[in-house]
């Protein structure tokens, strides 16, 4: 599988939904496989909140492969012998595309908290500009899970002729209060940490030592990615071998796991970027410019495949089913399919248990209009 990582620079304005403007910006993206001569085999893969453009394969000396390596590759469900796969790092992400840590050319200083709030529509519009520059007028498919699923739905509604197939996993058409509440814990942890310093922290110190407030917030958020069943199966009530049961600071294995995950994440992901992307997720509502969900979905011209997971407590199956029912209600049952995967893992099942749904991905990609 051929892998290539590129950066595209746009010396032109991006007009944002908020009314503000990014005078210039850049997008980092990664591709897998070969684009055919008529550029008709491109599959756009959209990453989730803390993901990146590195969706598959493994870099030199890298311990882990890309976040969807089990799905993308030669002879896999998203077969790179047939398809040219492209994953773009979204705006506001700390992994190379324009974000709050970049220099605002109008001031010569880092944006920091003066970076504009970007929404899913802005992220998708920026990607459309990239694809046009690459000569990709129409994608073979758009696929995404969680925040990536929000992007996929946005492609389907706001750019209805861009792709004939859209596959959306473990997502929603509008972020509900339950998910916003989990995000609030992370937000409070970050902004109330003295080291955050109102967004003007030492970025290199944070990258080296992490941010305690963010680590705590991540622990809370990570609970929403799991489920009672998956934590019981993985950790049970096992205690850390070196800790005493009656020591006040003694830990269960789940305690140690949450500490490890939270503190490592706070070194890997920039806190200000996290705040901007969480805001992006919280704002998302595909009906905000329409009278109803049915009205918004009426613009869709692509075949829509919806995949939810039974144990998902962040974006519950009923939220995805609501999209399906709205499509059926508008007499377009032939344009939508819905699958609820029998999984007790939790929200992250779309990243972890790919063997339970890769068949549906492959089937959706083989659908002929």
The 8 nearest C-alpha neighbors of each residue, nearest first, counted from 0:
[[1, 32, 73, 2, 72, 31, 79, 80],
 [0, 2, 32, 31, 3, 33, 30, 79],
 [3, 1, 31, 30, 0, 32, 4, 29],
 [2, 4, 30, 29, 5, 31, 1, 28],
 [5, 3, 29, 28, 30, 2, 6, 27],
 [6, 4, 28, 27, 29, 3, 7, 30],
 [7, 5, 27, 26, 28, 8, 25, 4],
 [6, 8, 26, 25, 27, 9, 5, 129],
 [9, 7, 25, 24, 10, 6, 26, 23],
 [10, 8, 24, 11, 23, 25, 7, 12],
 [11, 9, 23, 8, 24, 12, 22, 25],
 [10, 12, 23, 9, 22, 13, 24, 21],
 [13, 11, 22, 23, 21, 14, 20, 10],
 [14, 12, 21, 20, 15, 22, 11, 23],
 [13, 15, 20, 12, 19, 21, 16, 18],
 [16, 14, 17, 19, 18, 20, 121, 13],
 [15, 17, 18, 121, 14, 118, 19, 117],
 [18, 16, 15, 19, 116, 117, 115, 118],
 [19, 17, 16, 15, 20, 14, 115, 116],
 [18, 20, 15, 17, 14, 115, 21, 16],
 [19, 21, 14, 13, 15, 22, 12, 18],
 [20, 22, 13, 23, 12, 14, 24, 19],
 [23, 21, 12, 20, 11, 13, 24, 10],
 [24, 22, 10, 11, 12, 21, 9, 13],
 [25, 23, 9, 97, 8, 21, 10, 26],
 [24, 26, 8, 96, 97, 7, 9, 27],
 [25, 27, 96, 7, 6, 28, 88, 8],
 [28, 26, 6, 96, 88, 95, 5, 87],
 [29, 27, 87, 52, 5, 86, 88, 4],
 [28, 30, 4, 86, 3, 52, 85, 5],
 [31, 29, 85, 3, 84, 2, 4, 86],
 [30, 32, 2, 84, 1, 83, 79, 0],
 [31, 33, 79, 83, 1, 0, 80, 82],
 [34, 32, 83, 35, 31, 82, 1, 79],
 [33, 35, 83, 38, 40, 41, 36, 32],
 [34, 36, 38, 37, 33, 40, 39, 83],
 [35, 37, 38, 34, 39, 40, 33, 134],
 [36, 38, 39, 35, 34, 40, 135, 134],
 [39, 37, 35, 36, 34, 40, 135, 41],
 [38, 40, 37, 41, 139, 138, 35, 137],
 [41, 39, 82, 139, 83, 38, 35, 34],
 [42, 40, 83, 138, 139, 84, 39, 82],
 [41, 43, 84, 140, 139, 141, 138, 83],
 [42, 44, 141, 85, 84, 86, 142, 140],
 [43, 45, 142, 86, 143, 141, 85, 42],
 [46, 44, 147, 143, 86, 142, 43, 150],
 [47, 45, 147, 50, 51, 143, 44, 146],
 [46, 48, 146, 147, 50, 145, 49, 144],
 [49, 47, 146, 50, 276, 46, 277, 145],
 [50, 48, 47, 51, 268, 273, 46, 92],
 [51, 49, 47, 46, 48, 52, 66, 53],
 [50, 52, 88, 53, 46, 94, 49, 54],
 [51, 53, 88, 86, 87, 28, 29, 54],
 [54, 52, 65, 51, 55, 29, 66, 86],
 [53, 55, 65, 66, 67, 52, 68, 86],
 [56, 54, 65, 68, 67, 53, 64, 71],
 [57, 55, 64, 65, 68, 58, 54, 2],
 [56, 58, 64, 61, 65, 59, 55, 63],
 [57, 59, 61, 60, 56, 64, 62, 63],
 [58, 60, 61, 57, 62, 56, 64, 63],
 [61, 59, 58, 62, 57, 63, 64, 56],
 [62, 60, 58, 59, 63, 57, 64, 65],
 [63, 61, 60, 64, 57, 58, 59, 65],
 [64, 62, 61, 65, 57, 66, 58, 56],
 [63, 65, 57, 56, 55, 68, 66, 62],
 [64, 66, 55, 54, 53, 68, 56, 67],
 [65, 67, 54, 68, 55, 64, 53, 350],
 [68, 66, 54, 69, 70, 55, 65, 71],
 [67, 69, 55, 65, 71, 70, 66, 56],
 [68, 70, 67, 71, 353, 75, 72, 55],
 [71, 69, 68, 76, 67, 75, 77, 72],
 [72, 70, 77, 68, 75, 69, 55, 78],
 [73, 71, 79, 75, 78, 74, 0, 77],
 [72, 74, 79, 78, 80, 75, 0, 71],
 [75, 73, 78, 72, 76, 80, 79, 77],
 [76, 74, 78, 72, 77, 73, 70, 71],
 [77, 75, 361, 70, 78, 357, 360, 71],
 [78, 76, 71, 75, 70, 79, 72, 361],
 [77, 79, 75, 74, 73, 80, 72, 76],
 [78, 80, 32, 82, 73, 72, 81, 83],
 [79, 81, 78, 73, 82, 32, 74, 0],
 [82, 80, 79, 78, 83, 40, 32, 33],
 [83, 81, 79, 40, 41, 78, 84, 80],
 [82, 84, 41, 32, 34, 33, 40, 31],
 [85, 83, 42, 31, 30, 41, 43, 82],
 [84, 86, 30, 43, 29, 44, 42, 87],
 [87, 85, 44, 52, 29, 28, 45, 43],
 [88, 86, 28, 52, 89, 27, 29, 85],
 [87, 89, 52, 51, 27, 28, 96, 26],
 [90, 88, 92, 87, 122, 91, 96, 26],
 [89, 91, 92, 97, 96, 122, 98, 88],
 [92, 90, 98, 272, 97, 99, 89, 275],
 [91, 93, 90, 94, 272, 89, 98, 96],
 [94, 92, 95, 272, 269, 98, 91, 268],
 [95, 93, 92, 96, 51, 88, 27, 52],
 [96, 94, 27, 93, 97, 26, 92, 88],
 [95, 97, 26, 27, 25, 90, 88, 98],
 [98, 96, 25, 90, 24, 91, 101, 95],
 [97, 99, 91, 100, 101, 92, 90, 96],
 [100, 98, 111, 110, 114, 101, 91, 272],
 [101, 99, 98, 109, 111, 110, 102, 93],
 [102, 100, 109, 99, 98, 110, 97, 103],
 [101, 103, 109, 108, 104, 110, 107, 100],
 [104, 102, 105, 110, 107, 106, 108, 109],
 [103, 105, 107, 106, 102, 108, 22, 23],
 [104, 106, 103, 107, 108, 22, 102, 110],
 [107, 105, 108, 104, 103, 102, 109, 110],
 [106, 108, 104, 103, 105, 102, 109, 110],
 [109, 107, 102, 106, 103, 110, 104, 101],
 [108, 110, 102, 101, 100, 111, 103, 99],
 [109, 111, 114, 99, 113, 103, 102, 100],
 [110, 112, 99, 113, 109, 100, 114, 198],
 [113, 111, 114, 198, 110, 99, 271, 115],
 [112, 114, 110, 111, 115, 99, 109, 116],
 [113, 115, 110, 99, 112, 111, 116, 98],
 [116, 114, 117, 113, 19, 21, 20, 112],
 [117, 115, 275, 114, 118, 17, 279, 278],
 [116, 118, 121, 115, 279, 15, 119, 122],
 [117, 119, 279, 121, 120, 122, 116, 283],
 [118, 120, 122, 121, 150, 123, 279, 283],
 [119, 121, 123, 118, 122, 124, 153, 16],
 [122, 120, 124, 118, 119, 123, 15, 117],
 [121, 123, 119, 125, 120, 124, 90, 89],
 [122, 124, 126, 120, 125, 121, 119, 127],
 [125, 123, 127, 121, 126, 122, 120, 128],
 [126, 124, 128, 122, 123, 127, 121, 129],
 [125, 127, 129, 123, 128, 124, 130, 122],
 [126, 128, 124, 130, 129, 125, 131, 123],
 [129, 127, 131, 125, 126, 130, 132, 124],
 [130, 128, 126, 132, 127, 131, 133, 125],
 [129, 131, 133, 135, 127, 132, 128, 134],
 [132, 130, 134, 128, 133, 129, 135, 136],
 [131, 133, 129, 130, 134, 128, 135, 127],
 [134, 132, 130, 131, 135, 129, 136, 128],
 [133, 135, 131, 132, 136, 130, 38, 129],
 [136, 134, 130, 131, 133, 137, 38, 138],
 [137, 135, 131, 134, 161, 138, 130, 38],
 [136, 138, 161, 162, 135, 139, 39, 160],
 [139, 137, 162, 41, 140, 42, 161, 39],
 [138, 140, 41, 40, 42, 162, 39, 163],
 [141, 139, 164, 42, 138, 162, 165, 43],
 [140, 142, 43, 165, 42, 151, 44, 166],
 [141, 143, 166, 44, 165, 167, 151, 45],
 [144, 142, 147, 148, 45, 167, 44, 151],
 [143, 145, 148, 168, 147, 169, 167, 146],
 [144, 146, 170, 148, 147, 169, 47, 168],
 [147, 145, 47, 149, 148, 48, 144, 150],
 [146, 148, 143, 45, 144, 46, 47, 150],
 [149, 147, 143, 144, 167, 151, 145, 146],
 [150, 148, 146, 152, 147, 151, 153, 170],
 [149, 151, 153, 147, 148, 152, 119, 154],
 [150, 152, 148, 154, 153, 149, 143, 141],
 [153, 151, 155, 149, 154, 150, 148, 156],
 [152, 154, 150, 156, 155, 151, 157, 149],
 [155, 153, 158, 151, 152, 157, 156, 150],
 [154, 156, 159, 152, 153, 299, 158, 157],
 [157, 155, 299, 153, 159, 298, 154, 158],
 [156, 158, 154, 153, 159, 155, 298, 120],
 [157, 159, 154, 161, 160, 155, 156, 153],
 [160, 158, 155, 299, 156, 300, 161, 157],
 [161, 159, 162, 158, 300, 163, 137, 301],
 [160, 162, 137, 158, 159, 138, 136, 163],
 [161, 163, 138, 164, 140, 137, 160, 139],
 [164, 162, 301, 302, 140, 139, 165, 300],
 [165, 163, 140, 302, 301, 162, 303, 141],
 [164, 166, 141, 303, 140, 142, 302, 304],
 [167, 165, 142, 304, 303, 305, 141, 143],
 [166, 168, 148, 305, 143, 144, 142, 304],
 [167, 169, 144, 306, 170, 148, 307, 305],
 [170, 168, 307, 145, 144, 314, 306, 308],
 [171, 169, 145, 148, 314, 168, 144, 149],
 [170, 172, 173, 318, 319, 314, 174, 149],
 [171, 173, 285, 284, 149, 174, 170, 322],
 [174, 172, 284, 171, 283, 175, 285, 286],
 [173, 175, 281, 283, 171, 284, 178, 280],
 [174, 176, 177, 178, 173, 179, 281, 314],
 [177, 175, 179, 178, 180, 174, 281, 181],
 [178, 176, 180, 175, 179, 181, 313, 174],
 [177, 179, 181, 180, 176, 175, 313, 182],
 [178, 180, 176, 182, 181, 177, 281, 183],
 [181, 179, 183, 177, 178, 182, 176, 184],
 [182, 180, 178, 183, 179, 184, 220, 177],
 [181, 183, 179, 185, 180, 184, 186, 178],
 [182, 184, 186, 180, 181, 185, 187, 179],
 [185, 183, 187, 216, 182, 186, 181, 188],
 [216, 184, 186, 188, 182, 183, 187, 217],
 [187, 185, 183, 189, 184, 188, 190, 182],
 [188, 186, 184, 190, 189, 185, 191, 183],
 [187, 189, 212, 185, 216, 186, 213, 191],
 [188, 190, 212, 213, 186, 187, 192, 191],
 [189, 191, 187, 192, 188, 186, 195, 197],
 [192, 190, 189, 188, 187, 193, 212, 195],
 [191, 193, 212, 194, 195, 189, 190, 188],
 [194, 192, 195, 196, 191, 190, 197, 189],
 [193, 195, 196, 192, 200, 210, 201, 205],
 [196, 194, 200, 193, 192, 198, 197, 190],
 [197, 195, 194, 199, 200, 198, 193, 192],
 [196, 198, 199, 195, 190, 200, 112, 193],
 [197, 199, 196, 195, 200, 112, 111, 271],
 [200, 198, 196, 197, 195, 201, 111, 112],
 [201, 199, 195, 196, 198, 202, 194, 197],
 [200, 202, 204, 203, 205, 199, 194, 195],
 [203, 201, 205, 204, 200, 206, 269, 199],
 [202, 204, 206, 205, 201, 207, 208, 200],
 [203, 205, 207, 201, 206, 202, 208, 209],
 [206, 204, 209, 202, 208, 207, 203, 210],
 [207, 205, 266, 203, 204, 209, 208, 202],
 [206, 208, 204, 205, 209, 266, 203, 202],
 [209, 207, 205, 204, 206, 266, 210, 265],
 [208, 210, 266, 205, 265, 206, 207, 211],
 [209, 211, 213, 212, 265, 205, 214, 208],
 [212, 210, 214, 213, 215, 209, 192, 262],
 [213, 211, 188, 189, 215, 192, 214, 210],
 [212, 214, 189, 216, 210, 215, 211, 188],
 [213, 215, 261, 262, 211, 217, 265, 212],
 [216, 214, 218, 212, 217, 213, 211, 261],
 [185, 217, 215, 213, 219, 188, 218, 184],
 [216, 218, 220, 214, 261, 219, 215, 221],
 [217, 219, 221, 215, 261, 216, 220, 257],
 [220, 218, 216, 217, 222, 221, 215, 181],
 [221, 219, 217, 222, 223, 218, 181, 216],
 [220, 222, 224, 218, 223, 219, 217, 225],
 [221, 223, 220, 225, 224, 219, 218, 226],
 [222, 224, 221, 220, 225, 313, 312, 346],
 [225, 223, 346, 221, 347, 222, 345, 313],
 [226, 224, 345, 222, 223, 344, 346, 229],
 [225, 227, 345, 229, 228, 344, 230, 310],
 [228, 226, 230, 229, 231, 225, 343, 345],
 [229, 227, 231, 226, 230, 343, 232, 344],
 [228, 230, 344, 232, 226, 231, 227, 233],
 [231, 229, 233, 227, 232, 228, 234, 226],
 [232, 230, 235, 228, 229, 234, 233, 227],
 [231, 233, 229, 230, 234, 235, 228, 227],
 [232, 234, 230, 231, 229, 235, 228, 253],
 [235, 233, 231, 230, 232, 253, 252, 237],
 [236, 234, 231, 237, 232, 233, 230, 253],
 [235, 237, 234, 238, 251, 252, 231, 253],
 [236, 238, 235, 252, 251, 234, 239, 253],
 [237, 239, 251, 252, 240, 250, 236, 242],
 [240, 238, 252, 242, 251, 241, 250, 237],
 [239, 241, 242, 238, 243, 237, 252, 251],
 [240, 242, 239, 243, 238, 249, 250, 244],
 [243, 241, 249, 239, 240, 250, 244, 246],
 [242, 244, 246, 245, 249, 241, 240, 239],
 [245, 243, 246, 249, 242, 238, 250, 247],
 [246, 244, 243, 247, 249, 248, 242, 250],
 [245, 247, 249, 243, 248, 244, 242, 250],
 [246, 248, 249, 245, 244, 243, 250, 242],
 [249, 247, 246, 250, 242, 245, 243, 244],
 [248, 250, 246, 242, 247, 243, 244, 245],
 [251, 249, 254, 239, 238, 248, 252, 242],
 [250, 252, 238, 254, 253, 239, 237, 255],
 [251, 253, 255, 238, 254, 239, 237, 234],
 [252, 254, 256, 251, 255, 234, 257, 230],
 [255, 253, 251, 257, 252, 256, 250, 258],
 [254, 256, 258, 252, 253, 257, 259, 250],
 [255, 257, 253, 259, 254, 258, 260, 252],
 [256, 258, 260, 254, 259, 255, 218, 261],
 [259, 257, 255, 261, 256, 260, 262, 254],
 [260, 258, 256, 257, 262, 261, 263, 255],
 [259, 261, 257, 263, 258, 262, 264, 256],
 [262, 260, 214, 258, 264, 217, 218, 259],
 [261, 263, 214, 265, 264, 259, 260, 258],
 [264, 262, 266, 260, 265, 261, 259, 267],
 [263, 265, 267, 261, 266, 262, 268, 260],
 [266, 264, 209, 262, 214, 263, 210, 267],
 [267, 265, 209, 206, 264, 263, 268, 207],
 [268, 266, 264, 265, 263, 206, 269, 209],
 [269, 267, 265, 266, 264, 270, 93, 273],
 [268, 270, 272, 271, 93, 273, 267, 265],
 [271, 269, 273, 272, 274, 268, 189, 213],
 [272, 270, 274, 273, 269, 198, 275, 99],
 [273, 271, 275, 269, 274, 270, 91, 92],
 [272, 274, 270, 276, 271, 275, 277, 269],
 [275, 273, 271, 277, 272, 276, 278, 270],
 [276, 274, 278, 272, 273, 277, 279, 271],
 [275, 277, 279, 273, 278, 274, 272, 280],
 [278, 276, 280, 274, 279, 275, 273, 281],
 [279, 277, 281, 275, 276, 280, 282, 274],
 [280, 278, 276, 118, 277, 282, 281, 117],
 [279, 281, 277, 283, 278, 282, 276, 146],
 [280, 282, 278, 279, 283, 174, 179, 277],
 [283, 281, 279, 280, 278, 284, 118, 174],
 [284, 282, 280, 173, 281, 174, 279, 285],
 [285, 283, 173, 286, 287, 172, 282, 174],
 [284, 286, 287, 172, 173, 283, 295, 153],
 [287, 285, 289, 284, 292, 288, 295, 291],
 [286, 288, 284, 289, 285, 290, 291, 283],
 [289, 287, 286, 290, 285, 295, 284, 291],
 [288, 290, 286, 291, 287, 295, 294, 292],
 [289, 291, 294, 286, 288, 292, 295, 287],
 [292, 290, 294, 293, 289, 286, 295, 287],
 [291, 293, 295, 294, 286, 296, 325, 290],
 [292, 294, 296, 291, 325, 295, 297, 329],
 [293, 295, 291, 297, 292, 296, 289, 290],
 [296, 294, 292, 297, 293, 286, 289, 298],
 [295, 297, 293, 298, 299, 294, 292, 156],
 [296, 298, 294, 295, 299, 293, 329, 326],
 [299, 297, 296, 156, 295, 300, 159, 294],
 [300, 298, 156, 159, 155, 296, 297, 301],
 [299, 301, 159, 298, 160, 302, 163, 155],
 [302, 300, 163, 164, 299, 303, 162, 165],
 [301, 303, 164, 334, 335, 163, 165, 304],
 [304, 302, 335, 165, 166, 301, 334, 164],
 [305, 303, 166, 336, 335, 337, 167, 165],
 [304, 306, 337, 167, 168, 166, 336, 338],
 [307, 305, 168, 338, 339, 337, 167, 169],
 [306, 308, 339, 169, 316, 168, 340, 338],
 [309, 307, 340, 311, 339, 310, 342, 316],
 [308, 310, 342, 341, 311, 340, 316, 339],
 [311, 309, 343, 345, 308, 342, 344, 312],
 [312, 310, 346, 345, 315, 308, 313, 309],
 [311, 313, 315, 314, 223, 310, 346, 345],
 [314, 312, 223, 311, 178, 315, 346, 224],
 [315, 313, 170, 312, 311, 171, 169, 318],
 [314, 316, 311, 317, 312, 318, 313, 319],
 [317, 315, 307, 319, 318, 308, 320, 309],
 [318, 316, 320, 315, 319, 321, 314, 307],
 [319, 317, 321, 316, 320, 171, 315, 314],
 [320, 318, 321, 316, 322, 317, 171, 307],
 [321, 319, 317, 323, 322, 318, 316, 324],
 [320, 322, 324, 318, 319, 323, 317, 325],
 [321, 323, 325, 320, 319, 324, 326, 318],
 [324, 322, 320, 326, 321, 325, 327, 337],
 [325, 323, 327, 321, 326, 322, 328, 320],
 [324, 326, 328, 322, 327, 293, 323, 321],
 [325, 327, 323, 329, 324, 328, 331, 322],
 [328, 326, 332, 324, 330, 331, 329, 325],
 [329, 327, 325, 326, 330, 324, 331, 293],
 [328, 330, 326, 327, 331, 325, 293, 297],
 [331, 329, 327, 328, 332, 326, 333, 325],
 [332, 330, 327, 333, 334, 326, 329, 335],
 [331, 333, 327, 334, 335, 330, 326, 336],
 [332, 334, 331, 335, 336, 330, 302, 327],
 [335, 333, 302, 332, 331, 303, 301, 336],
 [336, 334, 303, 332, 333, 304, 302, 323],
 [337, 335, 304, 305, 303, 338, 323, 334],
 [336, 338, 305, 306, 304, 323, 335, 339],
 [339, 337, 306, 340, 305, 307, 336, 304],
 [338, 340, 307, 308, 306, 309, 341, 337],
 [339, 341, 308, 342, 309, 307, 338, 355],
 [342, 340, 309, 308, 339, 343, 310, 355],
 [341, 343, 309, 344, 340, 310, 308, 348],
 [342, 344, 310, 345, 228, 229, 309, 226],
 [345, 343, 229, 348, 342, 226, 225, 310],
 [344, 346, 225, 311, 310, 226, 347, 224],
 [345, 347, 311, 224, 348, 225, 313, 312],
 [346, 348, 224, 349, 350, 345, 351, 225],
 [347, 349, 351, 352, 350, 346, 344, 345],
 [350, 348, 347, 351, 352, 353, 169, 144],
 [351, 349, 348, 347, 352, 353, 67, 66],
 [350, 352, 348, 353, 349, 347, 344, 354],
 [353, 351, 348, 354, 355, 349, 350, 356],
 [352, 354, 355, 356, 357, 351, 349, 350],
 [353, 355, 352, 357, 356, 358, 69, 351],
 [356, 354, 353, 352, 357, 340, 358, 341],
 [355, 357, 358, 359, 353, 354, 360, 340],
 [358, 356, 360, 359, 354, 353, 76, 355],
 [359, 357, 361, 356, 360, 362, 76, 355],
 [358, 360, 362, 356, 357, 361, 363, 338],
 [361, 359, 357, 363, 358, 362, 364, 76],
 [360, 362, 76, 364, 358, 359, 363, 357],
 [361, 363, 359, 365, 360, 364, 358, 366],
 [362, 364, 360, 366, 365, 361, 359, 304],
 [365, 363, 361, 362, 366, 360, 140, 164],
 [366, 364, 362, 363, 367, 361, 360, 368],
 [365, 367, 363, 364, 362, 368, 164, 302],
 [368, 366, 365, 364, 363, 163, 164, 302],
 [367, 366, 163, 302, 301, 164, 334, 365]]
